[in-house]
Amino acid sequence: MTDIKIGDTRVGDGDPCYVVAEIGINHNGDIELAKQLIDMAEATGCNAVKFQKRTVEVVYSAEELAKPRENPFGPTNGDLKRGLEFGLDEYREIDRFCRELGIAWFASCWDEGSVDFIEQFEPPCYKIASASLTDDDLLRYHRGKGRPVILSTGMSTLEEIDHAVEVLGKDDLIILHATSTYPSNYDELNLKAIPELTARYGVPVGYSGHETGIPTSSAAAALGACIVERHITMERSMWGSDQAASLGPSGIARLVRDIRLVELAMGDGNKCVYEREKPIIRKLRRVGARL
């Protein structure tokens, strides 16, 4: 299995886990809040931040957009979806701010027009959302840009993933194990799927978590996840559909710390006696026992 280059960082077996802070729509349509989240991700040691980009009228039907839904932007679902979408000015500021901080950014694009929109910023990769895994045309359109692709596999069968991998090809492909419940129950995480997916496809495999806690995402890294992605928020009680499944400032800081400690603790697998153990041998083993 070869590793994959995302920007200047290599991602794959033997490389440090690439930690992605999913901002998604947790900015609530506010560019200043988005910048606070980017700043938090960089300060806590994340490698990248990720957003979501949609052309609202393409992704959603007119009926869906017209449905009543009280929200800060108006009385309909369409008001909400449009209110949460950043435009060119906001993404220019996101790009400028991320460059200033030295943190990578990319997006999940839910339609071809959104891919074209994000492409102008020359992202290091694209993420394909779990909801888009069965959209063959969109998969091919992403591939046409010639950038690495991260494929999320929530709410997907192995047969559906097989087909998506066939469409995308395995070059510059990373697969993310995921469960698309928000927040996810612990008995829904199925972390043992990470090595199974690695064996099945022979490409780097990561984990996109939607649980409320931290230990299971660290466990994903121990099981070989080359990427760990978690939603972030300034405060889990904030308004928004994804906030409850997100990590706040202390949570994402602890996760990055724990992943780095797990990596350190994994070692190289070669059993040995450490220098710091040798005085303990002399102290605790019986006199005359073999050293």
C-alpha positions in Angstrom: 0.0 0.0 0.0 1.4 3.4 -1.0 0.8 6.6 1.0 -0.9 9.6 -0.6 0.2 13.2 -0.6 -2.3 15.8 0.7 -0.6 19.1 0.1 2.8 18.8 1.6 1.8 16.0 4.0 2.1 12.2 3.3 -0.9 10.2 4.5 -0.9 6.4 4.8 0.5 3.4 6.6 3.5 4.5 8.7 2.7 8.2 8.5 1.3 10.2 11.4 -2.5 10.3 11.6 -3.9 13.2 9.6 -6.4 15.0 11.8 -9.2 16.8 10.0 -11.4 19.3 11.9 -14.8 19.2 10.1 -16.3 22.7 10.3 -19.0 21.7 7.8 -21.9 24.0 8.4 -21.1 24.7 12.1 -20.2 28.2 11.1 -23.9 28.9 11.0 -23.4 31.2 8.0 -21.1 33.5 10.0 -17.6 34.0 8.5 -16.2 35.3 11.8 -17.4 32.2 13.5 -15.8 30.1 10.7 -12.5 31.9 11.4 -12.7 31.2 15.1 -13.2 27.5 14.3 -10.2 27.5 11.9 -8.1 29.3 14.5 -9.1 26.7 17.1 -8.2 23.8 14.7 -4.8 25.2 14.0 -4.1 26.0 17.7 -4.9 22.4 18.7 -2.7 20.8 16.2 -5.2 19.6 13.5 -3.7 19.2 10.0 -6.7 20.5 8.1 -10.2 22.0 8.3 -13.1 20.9 6.0 -16.2 22.7 4.8 -19.3 21.6 2.9 -20.3 23.2 -0.4 -23.7 22.8 -2.2 -25.5 24.5 -5.0 -28.8 24.5 -3.1 -31.2 24.4 -6.0 -29.3 21.5 -7.5 -29.0 19.3 -4.4 -32.5 19.9 -3.1 -35.8 19.7 -4.8 -38.2 22.7 -4.9 -40.6 20.8 -2.7 -37.9 20.1 -0.1 -36.8 23.8 -0.1 -40.4 25.0 0.3 -41.1 22.9 3.4 -41.8 24.9 6.6 -38.8 24.9 8.9 -38.3 27.7 11.4 -34.7 28.8 11.6 -32.6 31.9 12.1 -32.8 32.7 8.3 -36.5 32.4 7.7 -39.6 30.1 7.9 -38.6 27.5 5.2 -36.0 24.8 4.7 -34.8 26.7 1.7 -34.1 29.8 3.8 -32.0 27.6 6.1 -30.0 25.9 3.3 -29.3 29.2 1.5 -28.4 30.9 4.8 -25.8 28.2 5.6 -24.0 28.5 2.2 -20.9 30.6 1.9 -20.2 32.4 -1.4 -17.1 33.6 -3.1 -16.3 36.4 -0.7 -16.4 34.1 2.3 -14.3 31.4 0.7 -11.7 33.9 -0.4 -11.5 34.9 3.2 -11.3 31.3 4.4 -8.5 30.7 1.8 -6.6 33.8 2.9 -7.0 33.0 6.6 -5.9 29.4 6.3 -2.9 30.3 4.3 -2.0 32.9 7.0 -2.2 30.3 9.7 -0.6 27.6 7.6 -3.4 25.0 7.9 -4.8 23.1 4.9 -8.5 23.4 3.9 -10.8 21.5 1.5 -14.5 20.7 1.1 -17.1 18.1 0.5 -18.8 19.1 -2.7 -22.3 17.8 -3.2 -22.7 18.7 -6.9 -20.6 19.4 -10.0 -21.0 23.2 -9.8 -19.7 23.1 -6.3 -16.6 21.1 -7.4 -15.9 23.8 -10.0 -16.4 26.5 -7.4 -13.9 25.0 -4.9 -11.4 24.1 -7.7 -10.5 27.7 -8.2 -8.8 27.6 -4.7 -6.7 24.6 -5.7 -7.6 22.4 -2.7 -5.1 19.7 -1.7 -7.9 17.0 -2.1 -11.6 16.5 -2.2 -13.9 14.8 0.2 -16.9 12.9 -1.1 -19.6 12.8 1.5 -21.3 9.5 2.4 -24.6 10.8 0.9 -22.8 11.2 -2.5 -21.1 7.7 -2.5 -23.7 6.3 -5.0 -23.6 9.3 -7.3 -21.4 7.9 -10.1 -21.5 11.1 -12.2 -20.3 13.2 -9.3 -17.5 10.6 -8.5 -16.3 10.8 -12.0 -16.4 14.6 -12.0 -14.2 14.7 -8.9 -11.7 12.4 -10.6 -11.6 14.7 -13.5 -9.9 17.3 -11.4 -6.9 15.1 -10.8 -6.7 15.6 -7.1 -6.6 13.0 -4.3 -10.1 11.8 -3.2 -11.3 11.0 0.3 -14.4 8.8 0.2 -16.6 8.6 3.2 -18.7 5.3 3.5 -21.4 6.0 6.0 -24.8 4.4 5.3 -23.2 2.3 2.5 -23.1 -1.4 1.9 -19.9 -3.2 0.9 -21.4 -3.7 -2.5 -22.0 0.1 -2.9 -18.5 0.8 -1.7 -17.1 -1.8 -4.2 -18.9 0.0 -7.0 -17.7 3.5 -5.9 -14.1 2.3 -5.7 -14.5 0.8 -9.2 -15.8 4.1 -10.5 -13.1 6.2 -8.8 -10.1 3.8 -9.2 -7.7 3.2 -6.4 -5.0 5.8 -7.3 -4.8 8.7 -4.8 -7.9 7.3 -3.0 -8.4 7.2 0.8 -11.5 5.5 2.2 -13.1 6.7 5.5 -15.1 4.3 7.7 -18.1 6.2 9.0 -21.5 5.7 10.6 -24.0 8.4 9.5 -25.9 8.9 12.7 -25.6 12.3 14.5 -24.5 11.7 17.2 -23.6 8.0 16.8 -24.2 5.5 19.5 -21.1 3.6 20.5 -22.6 0.2 19.5 -23.0 1.7 15.9 -19.3 2.6 15.4 -18.0 -0.9 14.4 -14.3 0.2 14.5 -13.2 -3.3 13.5 -14.3 -2.4 10.0 -11.2 -0.2 9.6 -8.7 -3.1 9.2 -11.3 -5.0 7.2 -11.7 -2.2 4.7 -7.9 -1.8 4.5 -7.5 -5.5 3.6 -10.4 -5.4 1.1 -9.3 -2.4 -0.9 -5.6 -2.1 -0.3 -5.7 1.7 0.0 -5.3 3.9 3.1 -8.3 3.9 5.3 -9.3 6.5 7.9 -12.2 7.2 10.2 -14.9 9.9 10.2 -16.5 9.9 13.7 -19.8 11.3 14.8 -19.8 10.1 18.4 -19.9 12.4 21.3 -16.7 11.2 23.0 -13.0 11.0 22.3 -11.6 7.5 23.2 -13.2 5.7 20.3 -11.6 8.1 17.8 -8.2 7.5 19.4 -8.9 3.8 19.2 -9.5 4.2 15.4 -6.0 5.6 15.1 -4.7 2.5 17.0 -6.5 0.3 14.6 -4.7 1.9 11.7 -6.8 4.9 10.7 -4.6 7.1 8.6 -7.1 10.0 8.9 -9.3 10.9 11.8 -12.0 13.4 11.1 -14.3 15.0 13.7 -16.8 17.8 13.6 -15.7 20.8 15.7 -17.7 23.6 17.4 -17.1 26.5 19.8 -19.9 25.2 22.0 -22.0 22.0 21.6 -25.1 23.7 22.8 -25.1 26.2 19.9 -27.9 26.2 17.4 -27.3 23.8 14.5 -28.0 20.2 13.5 -24.3 19.1 13.7 -23.3 20.8 17.0 -24.2 17.9 19.3 -22.0 15.5 17.4 -19.0 17.8 17.5 -16.0 18.4 19.7 -15.5 21.7 21.5 -12.1 23.4 22.0 -11.0 21.2 24.9 -12.3 18.0 23.1 -10.4 18.5 19.9 -7.3 19.4 21.8 -7.5 16.2 23.9 -8.2 14.1 20.8 -5.1 15.4 18.9 -3.0 14.8 22.1 -4.4 11.3 22.6 -3.8 10.3 18.9 -0.2 11.5 19.2 0.3 9.5 22.4 -1.3 6.4 20.8 1.2 6.7 17.9 4.1 7.0 20.3 2.9 4.1 22.3 2.4 1.8 19.3 6.2 1.5 18.8 7.7 -0.7 16.0 6.4 -4.1 17.3 9.9 -5.5 18.0 10.0 -6.8 21.5 13.0 -5.6 23.4 14.3 -4.7 26.9 14.5 -0.9 27.4 17.4 0.7 29.1 15.1 2.0 31.8 14.0 -1.6 32.6 17.5 -2.9 33.3 17.8 -1.4 36.9 14.3 -3.0 37.6 15.6 -6.4 36.5 18.5 -6.1 39.0 16.1 -5.0 41.7 13.2 -7.4 41.2 14.5 -10.7 39.8 15.8 -13.4 42.1 19.5 -13.6 42.6 21.0 -16.1 40.2 18.2 -15.7 37.7 19.3 -15.2 34.1 19.7 -11.6 33.0 
